[in-house]
């Protein structure tokens, strides 16, 4: 039998086939770029990792040349750069995504997470508060967002505001499934 790498191979072939008919279709390119980003995540520590990262980055950059206001492409690039620990590039791409889609709660949530993780790791000084503002907006728009409440609880825990942290973890607990409950118990 032939060696099959997984579902990524078939998806990649299908996206490339679609691009033969519409080579500059940003939607198809975004699917391909996201696929490369996921492959890079899964190939960490292997020889193919840098190839997957390069394909993802190049494809995101091509999309942004074709459609400079494509927020989802900026966010995909931000997630790639964050994973590769190119923090300034991740923040820049995430902020561009937010600039072009300021009402998109998923983009706000991802940018808040990038700010939070960056502040925890690199102590940049202002990012917890930027994350807090974004999370407040997400919670206002989506009051039942487990991820927003959980991240807000984690953020307040990090800055020493235990009571606020407890309140957000309790709300997250009400919204959580069994797997998320374990995560809350571990974090709170």
C-alpha positions as CSV (number, residue, x, y, z in Angstrom):
1,X,0.0,0.0,0.0
2,X,1.0,3.6,-0.5
3,X,2.1,5.7,2.4
4,X,-0.5,8.3,3.2
5,X,0.5,11.3,5.3
6,X,-3.0,12.0,6.4
7,X,-6.0,14.1,5.4
8,X,-3.7,17.1,4.7
9,X,-2.4,15.5,1.6
10,X,-5.9,15.2,0.0
11,X,-6.9,18.7,1.2
12,X,-3.8,20.2,-0.2
13,X,-4.3,18.5,-3.6
14,X,-7.9,19.7,-3.7
15,X,-7.0,23.3,-2.9
16,X,-4.2,23.3,-5.5
17,X,-6.6,21.8,-8.0
18,X,-9.1,24.7,-7.3
19,X,-6.3,27.2,-7.7
20,X,-5.5,25.9,-11.1
21,X,-8.9,27.3,-12.2
22,X,-8.7,30.5,-10.1
23,X,-5.0,31.1,-9.2
24,X,-5.7,34.4,-7.4
25,X,-8.7,33.4,-5.4
26,X,-8.0,34.7,-1.9
27,X,-10.5,32.3,-0.3
28,X,-8.8,29.2,-1.8
29,X,-5.4,30.6,-1.0
30,X,-6.5,31.2,2.6
31,X,-7.6,27.6,2.9
32,X,-4.2,26.5,1.6
33,X,-2.2,28.8,3.8
34,X,-4.2,27.7,6.9
35,X,-3.5,24.1,5.9
36,X,0.2,24.8,5.6
37,X,0.1,26.5,9.1
38,X,-1.5,23.5,10.6
39,X,1.0,21.2,8.9
40,X,3.8,23.3,10.3
41,X,2.3,23.0,13.8
42,X,2.2,19.3,13.5
43,X,5.6,19.0,11.9
44,X,7.4,20.9,14.7
45,X,10.8,19.4,15.2
46,X,11.0,17.6,11.9
47,X,12.8,18.4,8.7
48,X,9.6,19.4,6.9
49,X,8.7,22.0,9.5
50,X,10.6,24.9,7.9
51,X,9.2,24.0,4.5
52,X,5.7,24.1,5.9
53,X,6.3,27.4,7.7
54,X,7.7,28.9,4.5
55,X,4.8,27.7,2.4
56,X,2.3,29.1,4.9
57,X,4.1,32.5,5.2
58,X,4.5,32.9,1.4
59,X,0.9,32.0,0.8
60,X,-0.4,34.5,3.5
61,X,1.8,37.2,2.0
62,X,0.5,36.4,-1.6
63,X,-3.1,36.7,-0.2
64,X,-2.3,40.1,1.3
65,X,-0.9,41.4,-1.9
66,X,-4.1,40.4,-3.7
67,X,-6.4,41.6,-1.0
68,X,-4.6,43.9,1.5
69,X,-7.6,44.2,3.8
70,X,-8.2,40.4,4.3
71,X,-8.4,40.2,8.1
72,X,-8.5,36.4,8.2
73,X,-5.3,36.2,6.3
74,X,-3.6,38.6,8.7
75,X,-4.9,36.6,11.6
76,X,-3.6,33.3,10.1
77,X,-0.2,35.0,9.6
78,X,-0.3,36.2,13.2
79,X,-1.0,32.7,14.5
80,X,1.9,31.4,12.4
81,X,4.3,34.0,13.6
82,X,3.2,33.5,17.2
83,X,3.9,29.8,17.0
84,X,7.3,30.5,15.4
85,X,8.0,33.0,18.3
86,X,8.2,36.0,16.0
87,X,6.3,37.9,18.6
88,X,6.6,41.4,17.1
89,X,5.4,40.1,13.7
90,X,2.6,38.2,15.3
91,X,1.3,41.3,17.1
92,X,1.7,43.4,14.0
93,X,-0.3,40.9,11.9
94,X,-2.9,40.5,14.7
95,X,-3.4,44.2,15.0
96,X,-3.8,44.5,11.2
97,X,-6.5,41.8,11.4
98,X,-8.3,43.7,14.1
99,X,-7.9,47.0,12.1
100,X,-9.7,45.5,9.1
101,X,-12.3,43.6,11.2
102,X,-12.8,45.5,14.4
103,X,-16.1,43.8,15.2
104,X,-14.9,40.2,14.6
105,X,-15.0,38.6,18.0
106,X,-12.8,35.6,17.0
107,X,-10.1,38.0,15.8
108,X,-10.4,40.0,19.1
109,X,-10.2,36.8,21.1
110,X,-7.1,35.6,19.2
111,X,-5.4,38.9,19.5
112,X,-6.1,39.1,23.2
113,X,-4.7,35.6,23.6
114,X,-1.5,36.7,21.7
115,X,-1.2,39.7,23.9
116,X,-1.7,37.6,27.0
117,X,0.8,34.9,26.1
118,X,3.3,37.5,25.0
119,X,3.0,39.5,28.2
120,X,3.4,36.3,30.3
121,X,6.5,35.2,28.4
122,X,8.2,38.5,27.5
123,X,6.9,41.1,30.0
124,X,6.4,43.8,27.5
125,X,4.4,45.9,30.0
126,X,1.2,47.0,28.4
127,X,-0.2,43.9,26.8
128,X,-2.3,42.5,29.7
129,X,-4.3,45.8,29.6
130,X,-4.7,45.6,25.8
131,X,-5.9,42.0,26.2
132,X,-8.3,43.1,28.9
133,X,-9.9,45.7,26.7
134,X,-10.4,43.3,23.8
135,X,-11.8,40.6,26.1
136,X,-14.3,43.1,27.6
137,X,-15.5,43.8,24.0
138,X,-15.8,40.1,23.2
139,X,-17.8,39.4,26.4
140,X,-20.1,42.3,25.7
141,X,-20.8,40.9,22.2
142,X,-20.8,37.3,23.2
143,X,-21.6,36.9,26.9
144,X,-21.5,33.1,26.7
145,X,-18.0,32.9,25.3
146,X,-16.2,30.3,27.4
147,X,-12.9,31.2,25.9
148,X,-13.3,34.9,26.7
149,X,-14.3,34.3,30.3
150,X,-11.5,31.8,30.8
151,X,-8.8,34.0,29.4
152,X,-10.1,37.0,31.4
153,X,-9.9,34.9,34.6
154,X,-6.4,33.8,33.7
155,X,-5.4,37.4,32.9
156,X,-6.7,38.7,36.3
157,X,-5.0,35.9,38.0
158,X,-1.7,36.9,36.4
159,X,-2.0,40.5,37.5
160,X,-3.0,39.5,41.0
161,X,-6.7,40.5,40.9
162,X,-8.0,37.3,42.6
163,X,-11.6,38.4,43.1
164,X,-12.0,39.4,39.5
165,X,-10.3,36.2,38.4
166,X,-12.6,34.1,40.6
167,X,-15.7,35.8,39.0
168,X,-14.6,35.1,35.5
169,X,-13.5,31.5,36.2
170,X,-16.9,30.9,37.8
171,X,-18.7,32.2,34.7
172,X,-16.4,30.1,32.5
173,X,-17.2,27.1,34.7
174,X,-20.9,27.6,34.0
175,X,-20.3,27.6,30.3
176,X,-17.8,24.7,30.3
177,X,-18.0,21.1,29.2
178,X,-16.1,18.3,31.0
179,X,-12.8,19.0,29.3
180,X,-13.0,22.7,30.0
181,X,-13.8,22.0,33.6
182,X,-10.5,20.3,34.1
183,X,-8.8,23.2,32.4
184,X,-10.5,25.6,34.8
185,X,-9.5,23.6,37.9
186,X,-5.9,23.5,36.7
187,X,-5.8,27.3,36.0
188,X,-7.8,28.7,38.9
